[in-house]
Amino acid sequence: MKLRALQRRMARAVMAPLTRKERMRRLAVDGRPMAQLAAQIIKPNDRLTSFERLEIYNRQYWFRVLDGFSEDFPGLRAVLGDRRFEAVARAYLTACPSRSFTMRNLGSRLEPWLRKHPEHALGRLELALDMVRLEWAEIEAFDGSAESSLRPEDLAGADPSKLRLRLQPYIHLLDLRYPVDDLLLAIKHDAGTDVASNAFNERQRRKKVSAVARLKPAAVYLAVHRVDFFVYFRRLEREEFAILRALQKGRTLDRSIEIGFRSSPIPVSERAEHAAAWFQNWSSLGWFVSAEGSSR
Amino acid sequence: MPANRFNGFTNYGVGIGLRAPHYEHILARKPVCDWFEIISENYMIDGGRPLHILDQILEQYRVVQHGVSMYFGSAEKANREHLLRLKALVRRTKTPWVSDHLCWGSVDGRYTHDLLPMPYTFEAARLTAQKIREVRDFLEVPVVVENVSSYAEFHISEMTEWEFLNEVVERADCGILLDVNNIYVSSQNHNFDPFTYVNSVPAERVAQMHIAGHSKYRKYILDTHDHPVIDPVWKLYDRAIQRIGHTATLLEWDDRIPSFDEVHKEARKANKFLASASLAAAV
């Protein structure tokens, strides 16, 4: 057997889903007995059959990717509950195995996958999707590239009808239907609390999670960003969000402000004041980089 | 073999793996540590805190890169994005050598994120050596390969693991990262004498050594890196050092990680063996 053929055969077995009791399945995906497949490629020894030796790798694979996935999506676990989350993790990772050299990207295809498979969210699809988008944005914001921020003097004399401002590559703008930022912060706060009793901690977590999860839908505009290498969620006004998103899409400053205030209840007379305050805030956070700049 | 062309003619002593739980301690206390080994993939990113921490570490310590997903033994070509990011990191760290495992873990673009064992065939040795050469030529830094611990052996193997290792490194003309814990784990899982393995490795190609702890189960041993080094592994290390000479040595501790001081104390036990090897060489 050639190297590639052997590796394909073994990888199929290693990445095949486990049974409910977390053992290797008796039948392969194609219906053939796994013991037979294992015996064809792997030697038994005096303690383990070929099946048992292959099973070590099969179990290790799943324990590893499930651990990684769970670490990345604690919020989704809270939304779906432990059992449903485990089922989603296994179904997603079976359908979308890693295609990256780094486990960091395990969840990169979760949002489109969940949209295609709404049955996994058990009636909480929008909430689950919001949480997935937030948690993926957090991963991206954590280690995304940063560029030199624009200084106020860099903008002196610039023509707003021609000026195009770019946002830091690590910033992610999200329009959410649920306040999942509150939920995620509550989960992380509890996870970071060093309480002697795990049971107490777990009860507190469930209490807080269920309380937030019962919240009614509410439009939330969010910037997931970084300050001093730590990720933060910053709530935005709808107009702020629209201006930033337009800038992110490459619109000019003039045009972005126009888009931002489209059908806004803010009186025209107050808009300049609002915009000035927002721009001052964004600049102080170092969100703008030059249009010519390039990361990496 | 204190310094050779496979470790960039360096003469490093005992180091430990740089792990996130120790960041704060290292940056605040600046403990004396001969060198740190980083997992390359953890820093092959665009920005953020990990790179910020790494840059601070680089200002004060010597750092060597160790990879976990180049998969020299996979039948497919090396991932282009992986290579580009790895080279960027090599330039950042100025690592004197880069190590990764003699194993496979991806096929048809799908990654298992595991270190899967090779079939010990001449075909596999040829393909693996070719890939090691390609990676080394691209990175422009010495590449060394580490023997992995394993739980399975293939029917199609045509030689022993140590013969395969020798075949690959000779064909690739590369160095070896000799992991004595992995040799011990595999020897228990596959019923061979670990000293035969250590005695068969070409001493002049060993650039670095690994030591670690593992977990024993009823029918097999798992390489878990979550315990101190056990005595039989120290004995194997002692034998390897006697053969090879004073070699850069690193303790791996990746799970249930204790304090920096505890990890460093365990690593520094290697100094006793290194000192006796140096003494023997001087006599």
Interface residues (C-beta under 8 A of the other chain):
Chain A: M1 K2 L3 R4 L6 Q7 R8 M10 A11 V14 M15 Q40 I41 I42 K43 N45 D46 R47 L48 S50 E52 R53 L54 I56 Y57 Q60 Y61 R64 V65 G68 P97 S98 R99 S100 F101 T102 M103 R104 F142 D143 G144 S145 A146 P169 Y170 R226 F229 F230 S295 R296
Chain B: E41 M44 I45 D46 G47 G48 R49 P50 L51 H52 S69 M70 G73 S74 A75 E76 N79 E81 H82 A88 W104 S106 V107 D108 G109 R110 Y111 T112 H113 D114 L116 P119 T121 E123 A124 L127 Y151 A152 E153 F154 H155 I156 N189 H190 N191 K219 Y220 L222
